[in-house]
Amino acid sequence: MLALTLAATGCAGSAEAESDAGTGSGAAAATDPVADRVEPLAKTPEPKLPVTVRSADGEQVTVERAERVVPLSGSLSEIVFTLGLGDRVVARDVTATFEQAARLPVVTRGHDVSAESVLSLRPDLVIAETTTGPEEAVDQIRAAGVPVLFVEAAGGLDDVGPRIRAVADALGVPAAGTELTQRSEDRIAAVREDVEDVAHGDRPRVAFLYLRGSASVYLIGGKDSGAGSLIEAAGAVDAGAASGLEKDFTAITSEALVKAAPDAILVMSKGLESVGGVDGLVKIPGVAQTPAGLDRRIVSVEDGVLLNYGPRTDQVLKSVVAQLHGEDGVR
């Protein structure tokens, strides 16, 4: 469940601060950072409502109006804004860190939804992840007569299109959803084509580490971490999964790191900052003994966008490729 939470929320709790890629020395500096703004479609669509759609929790949800929308994750906010309907969003989750959403009031932190705060904004529609909680808060919102659409939490690159279309259909703009899906998938495909040109020879092994130094949380991602498809698309091997880690995350030990033997380490930028940058990261037991630690080969991407799997995922992938394969890694 931690993997799904990370993907859905972008690691709530520290994502409000700006990205700090490049904390410390070595290869941590983002050579191709993800833009702080989303890029809306050229033509603003006009919702055609009412519509009835199937929510990911199995419920049929009828949306009568979409003048006041509350997405309960940064990833879902990104989709609404990129569809061109950002002027209808009246609040944000703490992980909605892009520029256009920055001035909106924060009403939720992923698994800490405040039903009272949401309802005080008189929303026409609330859009949630299947990992959004607590359940009691969501039930309270629904009991007040507000439609709540659940969208399947993102787990990989294949989820980009389905999530965009689910949101677009609920907002009454299916054609815009198809257009944005095509644009997003085309851009991801273009980056993947570039990877074939730069990823020569053996693919590097990349371990995804989830770090929160202030809470003494140090985890290595396994098969279900949510980062696997991104790592593979960047021309690399998910070191945690390849070493046999079946769970989403496992506590970091020297033995686990030695077995994973990563050539590079992927981290969220605020997680890297929380351990004191690259200098602090290599002091975590076992890290300095890995090829990645010895070479100080660290790939860092902003918390609020790394695992969103949405309209900016092509930029995330491009950044990972550039940092992993060198500054001139992509065209």
N, C-alpha and C positions, 0 to 999 in steps of 0.2 A: 504493500500500500504506500510505502514511502516513495517509491518510484513514481507512482501515479500522482501523488501529492506534489512532488517536485515538478513534474511535467505540467500539472494544472495551475500551479501557483507561482512558478518561477522562484520558489523558496521565499515565501512571505516572511517578513520580519526584518530583512536587511536590504530588500531590493529598492526601497525608496531612495536610498542614497545613489549618487551617480556611479557609473561603472568606474572601477579602479584598475583596469587592465594595465599591467606594467608596474605594479607594485613590486619593488625589488629589482634584481638584475637578471641577466640571462635572457631567455627567449620569451619572457612573460609579456612584454609590451605588445599590445594588439597592433599588428601591422595593417589591418584592414578592419577597423571597428565598425560595429553595426550602427546604422543611423539612429539618432535619437527621435526621429520623426517617422510616422507611417506615411505611406504614399496612397492617398485615396484614388479610386477610379476616376477617370477623366470626367465622366458624366454622372452627376448625382441621380440615383434612381428614386422613383416615387413609389412608396409601398402601396400595394394593392391588397387591402384588408376588408373583411376578416379572412383569416385562414385557419385551418385546423391541421396541426402537425403532430407527429408521434414523438414524444419525449423519450430520451434514452432510458428512463426508468419505467417505460412501458405505458405511461399515461398518454391519453389524447389531450392536447392542449390547444384551445382556441384563442387566438389573438385577435381582439377587436380593434385595438389601437396600438400605435407604437410611437407616441409622441414623447414619452418619458421612459427611457430604457435604463435598466441597471444590470450590467454584466458583472458577475461575481468573481471574475479572475482577470488578470492582465491580458492573458491570451485572448479571451473572448472580447474584451474591450478593443483589442487590436483589430480583430476581425470586423467589428461593427464600424469602427472609424475608417478602416480601409475600404469597406463597402461604400463609404461616402455618407454615412448616417451618424457621424459623430456628434452632430449638433443636437441629437435626440438623447444622448447619454447624459444622465444627471448625477452620476456618482461613479466612484471607481473603487477597485480593490487596491490594496497597498502595492501590488505588483504591476499595476498599470503605470509604467515609468516613462513612457514616451511623451514627447513634448506637448502634443495636442491635449492630452488628458491631465496634465500636471496640475491644473487649477481646480479640478473637480474635487469635491469632498470625499474623503476616504470613509467608507461605511463598512468595510469588511477586510479581513486578513485571512483569506483562504478558508481555514477551518475554524474561524472565529467570526462567523456572520452574525451581525446584530440585526435581528428582525425589526426592532423598534426603529433603528436608524434608516433601514431600507424603506419601511412603511411610511416614515415621516416625509419621504420625498414623493409620495403618491405615484408610484410607478405604474405604467400600463403593462410592462413586461419585465420579468426578471429572468436572466439567462445564467445558468449555473453549470458547473462541471459535475460529473458523477461523483467526484471526490469532495464536493462542497459540503460543509457542515457548520455547526452540528445539525443533525436531522430535525431536531425540535424547532430550530429557527426557521428552516425551510418550510416545515409543516405550518408554522404560525403565519408565514407569508401567504401560503396557499389558502389557509383558513380565512384570511382577510379578503379573499376573492381576487387576488393578483395571480395572473397566469405565470407559472414557473416552468421554463423549458430546461431540461437537463441535456447536456451535450456530452458524449463520451469523452473521457479524459484522453489527452494525447499520449501516445506511446512511441511514436516514430514517424518517419517521413510519409508513410502511407496514409496517415491520419489528416494531413493538411487539407486535402480536398473535401473529404466527408464532413469535417468540422466547419469549414467555410460554408458549404451548402446547407448544413443543418441550421446555422444561424441565419443565413440569407432567406431560407424558406420561411422561417418563423417571422421574419420581418416583412414578408410579402414582397421580396425582391429576388425571386429565383434566377432571373436572367443575369442580374448583377453577380449572384453567387457563382453561376457558371463562368462568367467572364473572369472573376477574380481567381477562381480555381485554376482556370487555364493559364492565366498570367503567372500565378505562383508556381505551378508545376513546370511551366516552360522555363522559368528562371532557375529553378532548382536543377532541371535537366541540363541547362547550359553550364552551370558550375560543375556538374558531374562529368560533363564532356571534357572540361578543362582538367579535371583531376586525372583523367587518363593520360594527359600529356605530361604531367609533372610527377606522378607517382611511379617512378621507375624502380625496377628491381623488387626486392622484398618489401612488403608493406610493413610500416612501423607498428609496433604494439603500443596502444594507447590505453591507459587506465583512467577512468573517470572517478575522481575523488570528491566526496561531499564533505566540506570542512566548515565547522563553526567553532572557532577557537575559543570564543567567550563561553561556550557551553561544553567545551571539551568533547565535541562530537567530531570523530574522524572515521569516515566510512569509505570503502571502496565499492564501486558499482559492479554488479554481476549481470547475469543474463537479462534480467528484467528491470534494469536501472532506468531505462528510457533514453539512454544515450547511445545505445548500440548501433542503431541505423544511421545516426549522424556520423559516428566514428567510421563506420564502414563506407559511407558515401564519400568521406574525406580521403579515401584510399588507405585506410588503416585497419588494424585488427583490434577488436575490443579485448584488451588484455585480461580484464576480470572474467569475462565470460569464457574466453579461451582457456583460462587456468582452471575452469571447473566450478566457478562460483554460480550456483543455481539461483540463489535468492536475489532480490533487487539490490540490497546493500548488506555488507558485512563489515564488522569492526576491523579497522586496519591493524594488522600485526606484521611484524618483520617477516614471518613465514609466508603470509599471504602475498606480500609485496614481492618477495624473492620468487615465489612461484609464478606470479603474474609477469614479472620481469618487463615492465613497460619501458619502451624507448622514449615515450613522452607521457606527460600527465595533463589531463584536461580538468580544469576547475572553473567554478564560478568566481567572478572577479572579487565579490565581497567576501567570499569564503577564503580566497587567497589573502586578502587584506586582513582577515580576522586572525590568521596565524602568523602575521608579520611578514607577508610577502614571500618571495622565493627563499630569502635567507631563513625565515621561520619554517617554511615548508620542508626544507631539506633536513631540519632538525627533528622532524617527526620520525620516531624509530622505524628504520627500514627504508625510508625514502632515499637517503643518501647512498645506499648500497645498490640501488637500481640503476640501470643505464640512464633513465630519465633524470634521476637525482644527480648522478655523476656529471652529466652534461648540462644540468639545470635547464632542461628542455620542457618548458611549461606553456600550455595553451590556455588562455584565459578569455572568457566571454561573460558579458554582463548577466547577472542573476536573472533579471526580469525577462530575458529573451532566449536564453540558451535552449531550453526544452519546450518552448511554446508551440513549435510545429504549426506555424501559421504564415501569414503573408510576408514576414521578414525572414523566414527560415533560409532563403537563398543567401541572404547577407550573413547569417550565422555560419552557414556551411562555407561560404567564401572566406570568412575570417579564420575559421578553423584550418582550412586548407592552406591559406597564406602563412599562418603561424607554424603549421606542421611541416610544410614542405619548402618554406623559405619565402622571403618578401616578394619575390617575383613568381610565386607559385601559380597564380592565376592571371589571366589576361584582364 
